[in-house]
Amino acid sequence: MKWTLIQLQKYRNKDFLIDESIKLDGLKEIDPTIREVSPMHITGRADISASKVTFHLNIKGYLILPCSRTLIDVHYPINVDTTETFLFNGYEYGEADEEVHQVKDDVIDLDPVFREILLLEVPMQVYCEDDTSQEGAPQSGKDWEVVQEQDQEKNVDPRLAGLAKFFDQNDSSE
C-alpha cells in the first residue's frame, strides 16, 4: 500500500477510505517461527492535512505458528487497531499517543508498518486447543506421560500411599 503525496493531497478535505487485502510474505524470513501468513484485510480511513496524514486502521487475518507443546500448526487470529501518522517535510509533532513516521522520497509506504505491527503481535508461546491430537510431539513414553492438572490431583503417588496410612494410625491412637 503505497501512495505519493500528490495522490493523497487530492483527498485533502474528503473521505479517504481504505478497504484492501494485502499479502505480507516477507514475515516468514524475518521471524522463522511464523509458518504462514494469511492475506491481511486492512480497513480504515486516512485524515489528510497540509502537514501530515493520519491513518486509522484495523488489521485482520491470522498467522500460523507452532504450538509450544506439540509443534503442530496453530491458527493465531490477528485483529489490531492502529493509528499511524506520517509527517511531511520534517514537521514537528507533539502528541505522544500516536506513532509518528517521516515521509521519505514523497512516498508513504504502509507495508513496513504492517510488518512491524504483525511481528509485535506474535506471542512468545502459543498452545493448540486440541491436546488429544495425534500429530506433533508424543504425549507419553517409557515411564512418563503428559498429565492434566485435574488428573494429577486425583492420583496419589503409590510410593507415598504408605505414608498416608501412617498418619491415619497416629491420629487414632491419641
Backbone bond lengths (Angstrom), bond angles and torsions (degrees), N, CA, C in turn:
res aa  C-N    CA-C-N  psi(-1)  N-CA   C-N-CA  omega(-1)  CA-C   N-CA-C  phi
1 M - - - 1.434 - - 1.527 107.65 -
2 K 1.308 115.04 100.44 1.456 121.58 -179.00 1.524 109.76 -126.34
3 W 1.337 114.50 143.28 1.452 120.98 174.87 1.518 107.90 -141.33
4 T 1.307 116.17 146.95 1.461 119.95 170.48 1.524 108.06 -87.96
5 L 1.311 115.56 161.83 1.470 119.23 179.84 1.517 111.31 -63.60
6 I 1.326 117.34 -33.04 1.466 120.96 179.13 1.525 110.43 -65.67
7 Q 1.340 117.24 -41.31 1.462 120.45 177.95 1.529 110.65 -62.52
8 L 1.326 117.25 -41.68 1.458 120.47 -177.99 1.529 112.51 -72.01
9 Q 1.319 118.10 -32.73 1.467 120.39 -178.86 1.533 112.02 -65.64
10 K 1.324 117.64 -20.40 1.471 120.38 175.79 1.526 111.53 -64.31
11 Y 1.332 116.23 -25.99 1.466 121.42 -178.15 1.523 111.27 -102.76
12 R 1.309 117.97 27.98 1.452 121.91 -170.07 1.528 113.81 -57.56
13 N 1.237 123.05 -48.31 1.455 122.82 178.38 1.520 111.04 -117.50
14 K 1.303 115.33 33.62 1.462 121.79 -179.79 1.518 108.79 -125.32
15 D 1.336 115.51 169.27 1.460 120.36 175.53 1.525 109.39 -74.97
16 F 1.310 116.19 129.16 1.459 121.84 174.14 1.519 106.32 -119.01
17 L 1.334 115.96 93.01 1.456 121.66 -176.63 1.520 109.93 -92.03
18 I 1.315 115.60 144.91 1.462 122.33 -179.07 1.521 107.81 -121.08
19 D 1.325 115.82 128.63 1.461 122.57 175.52 1.525 106.79 -151.15
20 E 1.330 115.94 89.59 1.460 121.03 -175.55 1.515 110.71 -138.21
21 S 1.309 115.51 159.90 1.465 122.50 170.53 1.515 107.71 -114.65
22 I 1.325 115.29 133.22 1.455 119.46 179.31 1.521 109.47 -128.79
23 K 1.303 115.05 155.85 1.457 121.91 178.52 1.521 107.87 -112.32
24 L 1.324 116.57 125.71 1.468 122.33 -178.54 1.526 109.30 -115.88
25 D 1.315 116.71 74.05 1.462 120.92 -176.67 1.517 113.29 -72.40
26 G 1.307 118.72 -22.17 1.455 121.22 -176.47 1.523 114.35 -66.75
27 L 1.330 118.67 -10.89 1.460 121.25 -179.12 1.524 112.27 -66.32
28 K 1.328 117.01 -32.65 1.462 119.98 -178.42 1.525 111.44 -65.10
29 E 1.328 117.93 -31.75 1.452 120.40 178.39 1.527 111.47 -77.36
30 I 1.321 117.75 -31.23 1.461 121.78 -179.42 1.526 110.67 -75.28
31 D 1.330 117.24 -46.03 1.464 122.26 -179.10 1.527 108.42 -121.45
32 P 1.333 118.17 107.24 1.468 120.20 -176.23 1.527 114.56 -68.20
33 T 1.338 118.35 -13.02 1.466 118.68 177.67 1.524 111.69 -75.75
34 I 1.319 117.81 -18.10 1.468 120.90 178.22 1.518 107.59 -80.56
35 R 1.333 115.77 117.91 1.462 120.14 -178.79 1.519 112.90 -89.00
36 E 1.327 116.57 -32.91 1.463 120.70 -179.04 1.527 108.57 -155.79
37 V 1.329 115.32 150.18 1.458 121.76 177.80 1.519 107.53 -126.01
38 S 1.324 116.74 123.76 1.461 119.78 178.12 1.529 108.47 -75.08
39 P 1.327 117.17 162.02 1.472 117.71 170.85 1.526 108.75 -61.95
40 M 1.316 116.10 131.05 1.464 121.39 -178.15 1.529 109.39 -91.02
41 H 1.320 115.55 131.89 1.462 121.70 179.00 1.527 107.61 -94.91
42 I 1.325 116.28 116.56 1.458 122.81 -176.85 1.527 108.39 -106.85
43 T 1.326 116.34 124.04 1.459 121.37 175.45 1.521 108.36 -129.41
44 G 1.308 115.62 155.48 1.450 119.49 177.07 1.508 112.10 152.27
45 R 1.326 114.65 -156.79 1.451 120.37 -178.25 1.520 108.79 -148.17
46 A 1.323 114.47 165.70 1.462 121.08 176.66 1.517 108.53 -125.55
47 D 1.318 116.12 135.66 1.463 123.14 173.88 1.525 106.64 -104.12
48 I 1.323 116.35 117.91 1.454 121.48 -173.50 1.525 108.88 -112.02
49 S 1.329 115.33 125.98 1.465 120.40 176.21 1.529 108.38 -126.33
50 A 1.300 117.15 -173.10 1.465 121.24 -177.00 1.523 112.17 -71.33
51 S 1.332 118.03 -26.72 1.460 120.01 -174.73 1.518 115.06 -114.72
52 K 1.340 117.45 -8.99 1.469 119.22 -176.58 1.518 111.20 -159.31
53 V 1.331 114.53 163.62 1.463 123.10 171.00 1.521 106.33 -126.43
54 T 1.322 116.83 127.93 1.457 121.63 178.51 1.523 108.60 -115.15
55 F 1.326 115.62 122.82 1.466 121.81 179.26 1.521 108.67 -101.37
56 H 1.325 116.47 128.52 1.461 123.63 173.77 1.526 105.29 -110.81
57 L 1.334 116.70 105.48 1.459 120.55 -168.87 1.517 112.24 -125.96
58 N 1.331 114.32 154.96 1.459 123.24 171.14 1.518 106.95 -124.24
59 I 1.327 116.53 131.50 1.462 122.58 -179.27 1.521 107.50 -115.35
60 K 1.346 116.29 123.63 1.463 121.45 178.89 1.517 109.53 -127.88
61 G 1.303 115.32 143.15 1.459 122.38 177.94 1.517 107.91 165.99
62 Y 1.329 116.02 -157.33 1.456 119.54 175.91 1.522 109.86 -151.71
63 L 1.325 113.39 157.14 1.458 122.00 174.17 1.521 107.77 -115.15
64 I 1.307 116.91 147.72 1.459 120.64 172.42 1.521 106.78 -103.64
65 L 1.340 114.49 116.76 1.461 122.72 -176.80 1.521 109.33 -122.08
66 P 1.334 118.50 157.74 1.464 119.91 177.47 1.521 111.20 -79.31
67 C 1.321 115.97 140.45 1.462 121.45 174.99 1.530 108.06 -65.66
68 S 1.307 118.07 135.77 1.463 121.89 -178.45 1.518 112.46 -68.71
69 R 1.308 117.13 -22.12 1.455 120.32 -177.77 1.522 112.00 -96.12
70 T 1.349 117.26 -43.07 1.468 119.77 -171.61 1.518 113.98 -116.61
71 L 1.324 118.55 -8.50 1.466 124.83 -179.68 1.527 114.27 66.96
72 I 1.332 118.48 13.70 1.466 119.47 175.37 1.530 108.57 -83.49
73 D 1.325 116.48 163.30 1.462 121.56 -177.49 1.528 111.41 -69.43
74 V 1.318 115.21 135.45 1.465 122.50 177.75 1.518 107.66 -124.88
75 H 1.334 117.05 128.85 1.466 121.96 174.35 1.521 107.55 -81.63
76 Y 1.322 116.34 111.47 1.461 121.69 -179.92 1.528 108.07 -102.56
77 P 1.342 118.23 112.53 1.471 120.15 -176.43 1.523 111.97 -72.35
78 I 1.316 114.92 144.50 1.462 122.65 177.51 1.528 107.55 -118.87
79 N 1.311 116.21 127.63 1.465 122.54 174.44 1.527 106.37 -148.86
80 V 1.332 116.18 94.50 1.455 122.02 -172.14 1.522 110.07 -121.74
81 D 1.320 116.19 133.31 1.462 122.21 170.59 1.523 107.64 -102.65
82 T 1.321 116.49 134.15 1.454 120.49 -178.89 1.520 110.73 -142.98
83 T 1.314 115.04 153.25 1.460 122.02 174.28 1.521 106.84 -125.43
84 E 1.318 116.28 119.95 1.467 122.26 -178.12 1.521 108.60 -122.59
85 T 1.324 116.56 132.10 1.462 122.42 -179.35 1.526 109.13 -116.10
86 F 1.317 115.31 130.83 1.462 122.97 175.88 1.524 108.05 -112.60
87 L 1.339 116.13 125.52 1.460 121.57 -178.71 1.523 109.81 -97.79
88 F 1.342 115.78 138.66 1.464 121.56 176.06 1.525 109.10 -88.99
89 N 1.290 117.29 145.02 1.470 124.33 169.31 1.528 114.37 51.27
90 G 1.297 118.53 33.05 1.464 121.02 174.41 1.512 116.01 69.37
91 Y 1.325 118.24 24.41 1.465 120.33 177.64 1.526 109.67 -61.62
92 E 1.325 115.98 149.74 1.463 121.51 176.64 1.524 108.37 -85.85
93 Y 1.332 114.37 147.66 1.461 119.36 -178.24 1.513 107.85 -139.45
94 G 1.334 117.65 136.49 1.445 120.64 -170.74 1.509 117.60 -106.54
95 E 1.327 121.06 -10.16 1.458 120.70 -176.63 1.513 110.19 -77.44
96 A 1.327 116.82 126.63 1.464 121.42 -176.47 1.528 112.30 -86.44
97 D 1.327 118.62 -12.30 1.453 121.15 -176.35 1.519 113.24 -75.41
98 E 1.286 117.42 -21.26 1.455 120.60 -173.41 1.524 111.45 -107.78
99 E 1.315 114.82 149.45 1.456 121.59 173.26 1.525 107.63 -78.72
100 V 1.336 116.87 129.46 1.462 120.84 -175.41 1.525 109.02 -115.67
101 H 1.331 116.26 133.62 1.460 123.29 178.65 1.523 108.79 -125.82
102 Q 1.291 115.91 150.44 1.463 120.75 174.36 1.522 108.73 -94.87
103 V 1.318 117.14 141.04 1.462 122.26 177.84 1.520 108.09 -79.06
104 K 1.331 115.93 130.18 1.462 120.95 179.08 1.515 109.45 -113.76
105 D 1.297 116.54 133.64 1.470 123.35 176.99 1.526 112.63 57.93
106 D 1.326 118.12 31.08 1.461 123.82 178.36 1.523 113.67 57.85
107 V 1.351 117.08 27.24 1.462 122.28 179.04 1.524 108.56 -130.21
108 I 1.321 115.52 132.56 1.460 121.28 174.34 1.522 107.38 -104.02
109 D 1.331 115.14 118.56 1.462 121.92 -179.49 1.523 107.79 -118.35
110 L 1.330 116.92 116.29 1.460 121.36 -177.75 1.529 113.49 -88.58
111 D 1.331 119.11 -12.91 1.462 120.58 -177.79 1.531 113.36 -58.00
112 P 1.341 120.79 -45.74 1.473 118.77 176.87 1.526 112.91 -62.47
113 V 1.315 116.75 -32.07 1.464 120.76 177.93 1.531 109.41 -67.11
114 F 1.330 117.65 -43.17 1.463 121.16 178.41 1.525 110.91 -63.80
115 R 1.330 117.17 -40.28 1.468 120.02 178.27 1.530 110.88 -61.16
116 E 1.309 116.13 -44.14 1.462 120.60 179.99 1.529 110.84 -62.92
117 I 1.315 116.88 -44.56 1.464 120.70 -179.57 1.522 110.91 -62.47
118 L 1.335 117.11 -44.21 1.466 119.99 -179.02 1.523 111.74 -68.19
119 L 1.311 118.35 -36.55 1.462 120.42 177.41 1.524 110.86 -64.96
120 L 1.320 116.69 -34.37 1.463 119.85 177.18 1.530 112.20 -72.78
121 E 1.315 117.76 -20.79 1.460 121.90 -179.92 1.528 113.00 -83.38
122 V 1.322 118.45 -12.78 1.465 120.95 -178.83 1.529 108.18 -70.31
123 P 1.344 117.95 120.34 1.460 120.27 -179.33 1.526 111.41 -76.08
124 M 1.327 116.39 162.18 1.467 119.91 178.72 1.518 111.06 -71.60
125 Q 1.331 117.62 -34.19 1.462 121.71 179.47 1.523 108.84 -137.74
126 V 1.332 114.98 139.60 1.458 122.05 176.83 1.517 106.77 -129.02
127 Y 1.321 116.46 136.39 1.459 120.45 177.95 1.514 109.45 -119.92
128 C 1.332 115.71 139.69 1.460 119.61 177.55 1.522 108.81 -78.10
129 E 1.311 116.38 153.93 1.461 122.12 -177.97 1.528 111.67 -74.84
130 D 1.316 117.57 -35.52 1.461 122.67 -173.71 1.516 109.49 -95.85
131 D 1.356 117.09 99.86 1.464 120.84 -179.47 1.524 112.69 -79.84
132 T 1.333 118.68 -12.62 1.464 121.12 -177.29 1.517 112.22 -89.09
133 S 1.303 117.02 5.12 1.460 121.25 -178.47 1.518 110.42 -62.37
134 Q 1.310 117.07 140.11 1.452 121.92 -179.44 1.522 112.11 -85.31
135 E 1.328 117.38 -7.85 1.449 120.63 178.25 1.522 109.75 -80.75
136 G 1.303 117.22 168.26 1.450 122.01 172.04 1.509 113.06 79.21
137 A 1.311 116.27 -149.97 1.458 123.20 -174.95 1.528 110.53 -69.40
138 P 1.327 117.92 147.91 1.466 120.36 178.25 1.521 111.21 -67.40
139 Q 1.320 116.04 150.57 1.452 121.85 -178.41 1.525 112.67 -99.07
140 S 1.345 117.62 -5.81 1.464 120.52 176.86 1.522 108.96 -158.01
141 G 1.320 114.92 166.23 1.461 121.01 179.46 1.514 108.73 -162.37
142 K 1.334 116.55 -161.74 1.464 120.22 -179.31 1.529 109.49 -69.99
143 D 1.303 116.29 116.52 1.461 124.96 178.40 1.529 114.43 65.59
144 W 1.318 118.93 23.01 1.459 120.64 175.30 1.514 110.28 -154.52
145 E 1.328 115.74 157.27 1.452 122.51 173.43 1.521 108.89 -160.48
146 V 1.326 116.11 154.61 1.455 121.38 176.47 1.523 106.69 -77.88
147 V 1.341 116.26 127.32 1.454 121.58 -175.07 1.523 108.66 -121.17
148 Q 1.325 115.95 136.12 1.459 120.88 174.08 1.526 108.98 -76.07
149 E 1.303 118.24 153.11 1.461 122.26 -175.53 1.530 111.73 -62.80
150 Q 1.340 118.22 -40.50 1.461 120.00 -179.43 1.527 111.71 -67.25
151 D 1.334 118.50 -31.26 1.465 121.19 176.30 1.523 110.52 -71.00
152 Q 1.304 117.34 -35.56 1.459 122.15 -178.16 1.523 111.36 -65.78
153 E 1.337 118.08 -35.75 1.458 121.23 -178.55 1.525 111.93 -67.53
154 K 1.314 118.74 -30.36 1.459 122.42 -177.64 1.524 111.96 -78.05
155 N 1.317 117.67 -33.99 1.459 121.80 -175.86 1.525 110.86 -86.84
156 V 1.329 116.10 138.59 1.453 122.63 174.94 1.517 107.01 -108.13
157 D 1.316 115.86 134.90 1.460 120.83 178.54 1.529 108.42 -60.06
158 P 1.330 118.64 126.19 1.470 120.32 -176.69 1.531 112.41 -61.93
159 R 1.295 118.78 -24.36 1.468 121.02 178.39 1.520 111.66 -70.64
160 L 1.339 116.71 -22.97 1.458 120.72 -179.07 1.523 113.16 -102.52
161 A 1.326 117.90 1.46 1.468 120.81 -178.59 1.518 110.88 -64.23
162 G 1.320 118.52 -38.16 1.467 121.82 178.27 1.516 111.92 -64.86
163 L 1.324 118.19 -32.92 1.460 121.96 178.85 1.529 110.91 -66.18
164 A 1.319 117.77 -36.14 1.459 121.28 177.44 1.533 110.45 -64.04
165 K 1.315 117.17 -38.69 1.469 120.71 177.91 1.527 111.06 -67.00
166 F 1.322 117.90 -34.45 1.462 122.44 179.78 1.518 111.32 -60.10
167 F 1.348 116.86 -44.69 1.458 119.86 179.99 1.522 111.17 -69.95
168 D 1.344 119.07 -31.87 1.465 120.66 176.49 1.525 110.64 -65.10
169 Q 1.343 118.22 -37.34 1.464 121.81 -179.73 1.526 111.23 -68.02
170 N 1.341 118.72 -39.90 1.463 121.86 -179.47 1.520 111.55 -67.10
171 D 1.325 118.14 -35.57 1.468 121.00 179.67 1.520 111.01 -67.71
172 S 1.305 119.02 -36.01 1.461 122.33 -177.88 1.530 111.89 -76.80
173 S 1.334 119.43 -23.96 1.460 120.96 -177.89 1.526 112.39 -81.09
174 E 1.281 118.08 -18.75 1.476 120.35 -178.31 1.452 110.89 -78.81
